[in-house]
Amino acid sequence: MQLQAAGFSRVHSYWLMRWEGAEPPQSPPLDGFSVRTLQPGEGRLLAAVQNATFGGSWGFSPNTPEQAEHRAGMGVTGTGGILLLEHGDQIAGYCWTFTEALEQGLPIGTVNMIGVQPSYRSRGLSKPILAAGMQHLCGNGVDYVKLDVDSNNATAIGLYTSMGFEKEHELHWFEAVP
C-alpha cells in the first residue's frame, strides 16, 4: 500500500452505514423517559452529555459548553436536530442529527452522534433515542439515513444493524510512524 510505503500506519477503522426504508423503525415509549429537542442556550447540557458519553473514546476531544452551543447553532444542524432523552431532570442520552441538502434529489439524513450516559447504559435506551432521531430525519423528507461507527464498537454495530442499517464502506485512519 502506498501510505505504508510512505511511512504511515493504519491505526483505526470506521464503518459507514446506511438505512433506507419507507418508514423509520418505531420504538415503544419507556416509562419515565421522554424525548425533546435541545433548546438554544443549552450548550452546557449538550457538552456534559457528550463528554460523559464519549470521554475516553478513541479520537474524542471533550467539548466546552461554548463549543457545543456554537456547533448546535450551525445551519446544517440547528438545535431542532438534537434530541435529548430525559429521565426526570436528568439527560440520559441524546441523538444529534442533521440533514444535508443535495443539488438534485431528496436530502440525506445523518446521525452525527448518539450516546447514552454511562449511568443509564444497559437499559435498552439506545433504540428509542435512535428511533426518535430517524423519525425526525424522515419527517424532514430524507432519502436515506447514514452514520459512521467505530469498527471496534460491536455494541453500536449491533444496535445499528438491528435497526436496519447496513455497512456500506469502511474508512481507515492512518498516522505517520515515528
Stockholm file with secondary structure:
# STOCKHOLM 1.0

chainA/1-178         MQLQAAGFSRVHSYWLMRWEGAEPPQSPPLDGFSVRTLQPGEGRLLAAVQNATFGGSWGFSPNTPEQAEHRAGMGVTGTGGILLLEHGDQIAGYCWTFTEALEQGLPIGTVNMIGVQPSYRSRGLSKPILAAGMQHLCGNGVDYVKLDVDSNNATAIGLYTSMGFEKEHELHWFEAVP
#=GR chainA/1-178 SS CHHHHTTEEEEEEEEEEEECCSSCCCCCCCTTEEEEECCTTCHHHHHHHHHHHHTTSTTCCCCCHHHHHHHHTSTTTCGGGEEEEEETTEEEEEEEEEEECCSSSCCEEEEEEEEECGGGTTSSCHHHHHHHHHHHHHHTTCSCEEEEEETTCHHHHHHHHHTTCEEEEEEEEEEECC
#=GC SS_cons         CHHHHTTEEEEEEEEEEEECCSSCCCCCCCTTEEEEECCTTCHHHHHHHHHHHHTTSTTCCCCCHHHHHHHHTSTTTCGGGEEEEEETTEEEEEEEEEEECCSSSCCEEEEEEEEECGGGTTSSCHHHHHHHHHHHHHHTTCSCEEEEEETTCHHHHHHHHHTTCEEEEEEEEEEECC
//
